[in-house]
């Protein structure tokens, strides 16, 4: 084989590769063109999220994180409790040997030693499991406390925002005829203020939901929340919210904006508001 033929054979793959690259070029151009269709047009700005919406999203994410933490803590607590129950059952089933059961006294002594060793082991396992259960309960309590704090902050922020949307928010929302359980569900909702106001203006619906079983209450409130999230409430008026008249009470009253729905209802029932 001559040197010229060898050079030609080695160069052939490079020529083919160049031709393939040129053939694929139009497809790449088409793909790029297709991608630009999903991008904002020149001069068009992406949609901006309002500060209030951003805060709601953060609160919603934090409440969801805490709910997940509570579920995990509850699951671990149940696992530890079930483990303790199994250990306790095994310890109960392990009965001490009786001397008359053995022909040889040494065999009895060995069985008695094994029994006591197993009993000591079971007791140690129960103590350790009890410690884990107590630690898990403490963790669960902390998570639930964080949930309550976050829910209170969530509700207070919603009340402040709702006052700018509904001039009569407190008068309407806090007078809704709902049960304490429904009020607690509303307080942790990311659209609770709107739901409370709606139920205050639709009292029959509020009473109907309050009479439902717990699961059905959650479903009804979730459906209502979803429906209200796509409805922009009409601005009632630009006038400031009505001032609650001062009553002759010797004790200070908590700011209604910082109360849960249940606390507000109880305060009104007691004549404190």
C-alpha positions as CSV (number, residue, x, y, z in Angstrom):
1,X,0.0,0.0,0.0
2,X,1.4,3.4,-1.0
3,X,1.7,6.3,1.4
4,X,-0.9,8.3,-0.7
5,X,-3.6,5.5,-0.3
6,X,-3.0,5.2,3.5
7,X,-3.4,9.0,3.9
8,X,-6.6,8.9,1.9
9,X,-8.1,6.1,4.0
10,X,-7.2,7.9,7.3
11,X,-8.8,11.1,6.1
12,X,-12.1,9.5,4.9
13,X,-13.8,9.3,8.4
14,X,-13.1,13.0,9.0
15,X,-14.8,13.9,5.7
16,X,-17.9,11.8,6.6
17,X,-18.1,13.3,10.0
18,X,-18.0,16.8,8.5
19,X,-20.9,15.9,6.1
20,X,-23.0,14.5,9.0
21,X,-22.5,17.6,11.0
22,X,-23.6,19.8,8.1
23,X,-26.7,17.5,7.6
24,X,-27.7,17.9,11.3
25,X,-27.3,21.6,11.4
26,X,-30.8,22.5,10.1
27,X,-32.4,20.2,12.8
28,X,-30.4,21.9,15.5
29,X,-31.5,25.3,14.2
30,X,-35.2,24.1,14.2
31,X,-34.8,22.9,17.8
32,X,-33.4,26.3,18.9
33,X,-36.3,28.0,17.1
34,X,-38.8,25.9,18.9
35,X,-37.2,26.7,22.3
36,X,-37.5,30.4,21.8
37,X,-41.3,30.0,21.4
38,X,-41.6,29.3,25.2
39,X,-39.4,32.3,26.2
40,X,-40.9,35.7,26.9
41,X,-41.0,38.0,23.9
42,X,-38.4,40.6,23.6
43,X,-39.1,43.5,25.9
44,X,-41.7,41.4,27.9
45,X,-41.0,41.0,31.6
46,X,-41.7,37.8,33.5
47,X,-44.6,37.9,35.9
48,X,-43.6,39.3,39.3
49,X,-45.0,38.0,42.6
50,X,-46.3,40.6,45.0
51,X,-44.7,40.7,48.5
52,X,-48.0,39.6,50.1
53,X,-48.3,36.6,47.8
54,X,-44.6,35.8,48.5
55,X,-45.3,35.9,52.2
56,X,-48.4,33.7,51.8
57,X,-46.3,31.1,49.9
58,X,-43.6,31.1,52.6
59,X,-46.2,30.7,55.3
60,X,-47.9,27.9,53.4
61,X,-44.5,26.1,52.8
62,X,-43.6,26.4,56.5
63,X,-47.0,25.1,57.7
64,X,-46.7,22.2,55.2
65,X,-43.2,21.4,56.5
66,X,-44.4,21.4,60.1
67,X,-47.4,19.2,59.2
68,X,-44.9,16.7,57.6
69,X,-42.7,16.9,60.7
70,X,-45.7,16.2,62.9
71,X,-46.7,13.2,60.8
72,X,-43.2,11.8,60.9
73,X,-42.9,12.3,64.6
74,X,-46.3,10.6,65.2
75,X,-45.2,7.7,63.0
76,X,-42.0,7.2,64.9
77,X,-43.8,7.4,68.2
78,X,-46.2,4.7,67.1
79,X,-43.3,2.5,66.1
80,X,-41.6,2.9,69.5
81,X,-44.9,2.2,71.3
82,X,-45.5,-1.0,69.2
83,X,-41.9,-2.1,69.9
84,X,-42.3,-1.6,73.6
85,X,-45.5,-3.6,73.5
86,X,-43.8,-6.5,71.8
87,X,-40.9,-6.5,74.3
88,X,-43.4,-6.4,77.2
89,X,-45.4,-9.3,75.7
90,X,-42.2,-11.3,75.2
91,X,-41.1,-10.6,78.8
92,X,-44.5,-11.7,80.1
93,X,-44.4,-14.9,78.1
94,X,-41.0,-15.8,79.6
95,X,-42.0,-17.6,82.8
96,X,-39.5,-18.6,85.5
97,X,-38.5,-22.3,85.6
98,X,-39.7,-24.6,88.4
99,X,-37.3,-27.0,90.1
100,X,-39.7,-29.9,89.8
101,X,-39.6,-29.6,86.1
102,X,-36.0,-30.8,86.1
103,X,-34.5,-34.2,87.0
104,X,-31.1,-32.7,87.5
105,X,-30.7,-29.7,89.9
106,X,-27.9,-28.3,87.8
107,X,-30.1,-28.1,84.8
108,X,-32.6,-26.2,86.9
109,X,-29.9,-23.7,88.0
110,X,-28.8,-23.2,84.4
111,X,-32.4,-22.6,83.3
112,X,-33.0,-20.2,86.2
113,X,-29.8,-18.3,85.2
114,X,-30.9,-18.0,81.6
115,X,-34.4,-16.8,82.7
116,X,-32.9,-14.0,84.9
117,X,-30.5,-13.0,82.2
118,X,-33.4,-12.8,79.7
119,X,-35.5,-10.9,82.2
120,X,-32.7,-8.4,82.8
121,X,-32.3,-7.9,79.1
122,X,-36.0,-7.3,78.6
123,X,-36.2,-4.8,81.4
124,X,-33.2,-2.9,79.9
125,X,-34.8,-2.9,76.5
126,X,-38.1,-1.6,78.0
127,X,-36.2,1.2,79.8
128,X,-34.4,2.2,76.6
129,X,-37.6,2.1,74.6
130,X,-39.4,4.2,77.2
131,X,-36.6,6.8,77.0
132,X,-37.0,6.9,73.2
133,X,-40.8,7.2,73.5
134,X,-40.4,10.1,75.9
135,X,-37.9,11.8,73.6
136,X,-40.2,11.3,70.7
137,X,-43.2,12.7,72.6
138,X,-41.1,15.8,73.5
139,X,-40.2,16.3,69.9
140,X,-43.8,15.9,68.8
141,X,-44.8,18.5,71.4
142,X,-42.2,20.9,70.1
143,X,-43.4,20.5,66.5
144,X,-47.0,21.0,67.6
145,X,-46.1,24.1,69.5
146,X,-44.3,25.5,66.4
147,X,-47.4,24.7,64.4
148,X,-49.6,26.7,66.8
149,X,-47.2,29.6,66.7
150,X,-46.9,29.6,62.9
151,X,-50.7,29.2,62.6
152,X,-51.2,32.2,64.9
153,X,-48.8,34.3,62.8
154,X,-50.4,33.1,59.6
155,X,-53.9,34.1,60.9
156,X,-52.7,37.5,62.2
157,X,-51.1,38.3,58.9
158,X,-54.2,37.3,57.0
159,X,-56.4,39.4,59.2
160,X,-54.3,42.5,58.5
161,X,-54.5,41.8,54.7
162,X,-58.2,41.1,54.9
163,X,-58.9,44.5,56.6
164,X,-57.7,46.2,53.5
165,X,-60.0,44.1,51.3
166,X,-63.1,44.1,53.5
167,X,-64.0,47.2,55.5
168,X,-66.4,45.1,57.7
169,X,-64.1,42.1,57.9
170,X,-64.1,41.7,61.7
171,X,-67.8,42.3,62.0
172,X,-68.6,39.7,59.3
173,X,-65.9,37.1,59.6
174,X,-65.8,36.8,63.4
175,X,-69.6,36.5,63.6
176,X,-69.7,33.4,61.3
177,X,-71.8,30.6,63.1
178,X,-69.1,28.0,63.0
179,X,-67.8,25.4,65.5
180,X,-64.5,25.7,67.3
181,X,-63.2,22.8,65.2
182,X,-64.0,24.6,61.9
183,X,-62.5,27.8,63.3
184,X,-59.2,25.9,64.0
185,X,-59.1,24.6,60.5
186,X,-59.7,28.0,59.0
187,X,-57.0,29.5,61.2
188,X,-54.3,27.2,59.6
189,X,-55.6,27.7,56.1
190,X,-53.6,29.9,53.7
191,X,-56.8,31.5,52.6
192,X,-58.5,31.4,56.0
193,X,-59.5,35.1,56.2
194,X,-61.4,34.9,52.9
195,X,-63.1,31.7,54.0
196,X,-64.1,33.2,57.3
197,X,-65.5,36.3,55.6
198,X,-67.4,34.1,53.1
199,X,-68.9,32.0,55.9
200,X,-69.9,35.2,57.7
201,X,-71.9,36.3,54.7
202,X,-73.3,32.8,54.0
203,X,-74.4,31.7,57.5
204,X,-76.4,28.7,56.4
205,X,-73.4,27.3,54.6
206,X,-71.3,27.9,57.8
207,X,-73.8,26.1,59.9
208,X,-74.0,23.2,57.4
209,X,-70.2,22.7,57.4
210,X,-70.1,22.9,61.2
211,X,-72.5,19.9,61.4
212,X,-70.4,17.7,59.1
213,X,-68.0,15.0,60.3
214,X,-64.4,16.1,60.7
215,X,-63.2,14.7,57.4
216,X,-66.1,16.1,55.5
217,X,-65.5,19.5,57.2
218,X,-61.9,19.5,55.9
219,X,-63.1,18.6,52.4
220,X,-65.8,21.3,52.3
221,X,-63.4,23.9,53.5
222,X,-60.7,22.8,51.0
223,X,-63.2,23.0,48.2
224,X,-64.4,26.5,49.4
225,X,-60.8,27.7,49.7
226,X,-60.0,26.5,46.1
227,X,-63.2,28.3,44.8
228,X,-62.4,31.5,46.6
229,X,-58.8,31.5,45.4
230,X,-59.9,32.2,41.8
231,X,-62.5,34.9,42.8
232,X,-61.2,38.4,43.5
233,X,-63.4,39.9,46.2
234,X,-64.9,43.3,45.5
235,X,-63.5,46.2,47.4
236,X,-66.1,47.1,50.0
237,X,-65.0,50.6,50.7
238,X,-61.9,52.6,51.3
239,X,-63.1,53.7,54.7
240,X,-61.1,52.4,57.7
241,X,-62.3,49.4,59.6
242,X,-64.8,50.3,62.4
243,X,-63.4,50.9,65.8
244,X,-64.5,48.5,68.5
245,X,-66.1,50.7,71.3
246,X,-64.3,50.6,74.6
247,X,-66.2,48.8,77.3
248,X,-65.9,49.2,81.0
249,X,-63.8,46.1,81.7
250,X,-61.2,45.9,84.4
251,X,-59.0,43.4,82.5
252,X,-57.2,44.0,79.3
253,X,-58.6,42.3,76.1
254,X,-56.3,40.6,73.6
255,X,-56.1,42.3,70.2
256,X,-58.8,40.5,68.0
257,X,-56.3,40.4,65.1
258,X,-54.1,38.2,67.3
259,X,-56.9,35.8,68.3
260,X,-57.8,32.6,66.7
261,X,-61.4,32.2,65.5
262,X,-62.2,30.1,68.5
263,X,-60.7,32.7,70.9
264,X,-62.6,35.5,69.3
265,X,-65.9,33.5,69.4
266,X,-65.3,32.7,73.1
267,X,-64.5,36.4,73.9
268,X,-67.7,37.6,72.2
269,X,-69.7,35.0,74.1
270,X,-68.2,36.2,77.3
271,X,-69.0,39.8,76.5
272,X,-65.3,40.9,76.3
273,X,-65.7,42.3,72.8
